[in-house]
Amino acid sequence: MNKITVGVLGASGYAGRELCELVARHPAMELGFASANSRAGERVRAAGQSITLIPTDDAQLDSADLVFSALPHGTSATWVEAAASAGAKVVDLSADLRPGNGSGQRVEAVPYGLTELMRPELLDADIVANPGCYPTAILIALAPLLARSLVVKGATINVSAASGTTGAGFTPKPELMFAEVAEDFRAYSVGNEHRHLNEMRAVVSNLGGDNDILFTPHLLPVARGILATITVPVTERLTNPIQLWQEMYGHEPFIEVSDTPPSLRDVVRRNVVRLSVVHAANVRQPTLVIVAAIDNLMKGAAGQAIQNANLMLGIPEIAGLPS
Ligand SMILES: NC(=O)c1ccc[n+]([C@@H]2O[C@H](COP(=O)([O-])OP(=O)(O)OC[C@H]3O[C@@H](n4cnc5c(N)ncnc54)[C@H](OP(=O)(O)O)[C@@H]3O)[C@@H](O)[C@H]2O)c1
């Protein structure tokens, strides 16, 4: 069988390395090139293969059927354009082309790759904007309520979430050194100012919600994983709330609806969103508490990017993804 040639831009970063690993193990893909910036020339291992990272400027974009861009925001969009112009399909893992970021027709024309909600738009798409890691967990959790207009109009959705340190990328930062992170737990971007907020607000609005989101992220002293606790004021007390998620996601291979709150151990190194939901006791207004967990580098980045690429290429959606 002829394999699909894939290029990874930003392959020395956390998301890019995960992509190389998944592509190397994928039954229908082969890695054509893997690029880096300051670490060009270094060798990395993916699925037992040794790969030499080339400078991004040297990447033969026209040799690839599909390119993943795991470059930083601001840098990525130019390379996405270049790869698309060279004839490759492109999955952009940066925020550059996601809803709520940038402006203009380009963003509107590019499908948002929250796979389970946007599948029809992703089939045969030429470029897809892969979602952010926090938005993946939070929007998948909220979608069944928004689809049925069950969130109180104008109410604030409160999200307290925590991520492992790979969410911040590979670039060294003093506050991410082992001794600063280990055995500690702290909030960051406090005051509703995290860069993922615009993306979540835009998609909630696109899904029919009229709500504010109050989002407080925290830094977990682990390498990977996100756990989000989402508090949602709802219009009525539901007899069996979990049924909504079971109905919407029961057939989905990468969404797990659980009777008990998920933990990171349930999801790390897997391409899944795992979530639970209950009504909050001891409050006057009907309120749901949803807990959602993902691996930020898998369903939050590289895994979902492969899922989207599979759809764009017309191959089985689950191909090459650990269940
Ligand atoms: N980490 C996550 O959990 C996560 C989740 C979802 C989405 N994303 C998105 O995925 C993208 C990559 O994230 P990451 O965490 O993997 O970042 P990262 O670890 O910092 O890696 C960034 C990559 O881009 C390269 N790079 C940096 N500046 C460049 C430039 N000016 N020109 C060309 N290449 C350049 C780096 O190369 P050198 O190292 O060789 O300099 C590295 O390969 C970002 O847009 C991020 O928002 C990340």
The ligand as an ORCA input file, in Angstrom:
! r2SCAN-3c Opt
* xyz 0 1
  N       1.841     21.946     24.136
  C       0.517     21.734     24.087
  O      -0.083     21.108     24.983
  C      -0.275     22.237     22.905
  C      -1.622     21.877     22.823
  C      -2.389     22.349     21.744
  C      -1.816     23.175     20.794
  N      -0.500     23.529     20.919
  C       0.054     24.421     19.899
  O       0.989     23.715     19.107
  C       2.045     24.598     18.709
  C       3.355     24.015     19.234
  O       3.265     23.952     20.652
  P       4.407     23.260     21.521
  O       3.924     23.231     22.911
  O       4.874     22.006     20.870
  O       5.564     24.367     21.403
  P       7.135     24.202     21.592
  O       7.412     22.984     22.413
  O       7.641     25.508     22.083
  O       7.663     23.955     20.090
  C       7.646     24.973     19.116
  C       8.261     24.466     17.832
  O       8.300     25.528     16.874
  C       9.665     25.769     16.485
  N       9.836     27.214     16.295
  C       9.814     28.177     17.245
  N       9.956     29.396     16.683
  C      10.075     29.186     15.332
  C      10.257     30.032     14.222
  N      10.328     31.373     14.355
  N      10.340     29.484     12.983
  C      10.252     28.136     12.810
  N      10.097     27.279     13.857
  C      10.003     27.797     15.090
  C      10.507     25.215     17.601
  O      11.795     24.881     17.088
  P      13.130     24.876     18.003
  O      12.771     24.213     19.299
  O      14.084     24.068     17.187
  O      13.554     26.289     18.191
  C       9.697     23.978     17.997
  O       9.932     22.940     17.078
  C       1.742     25.975     19.320
  O       1.108     26.787     18.387
  C       0.803     25.601     20.479
  O      -0.066     26.624     20.845
  C       0.283     23.061     21.940
*
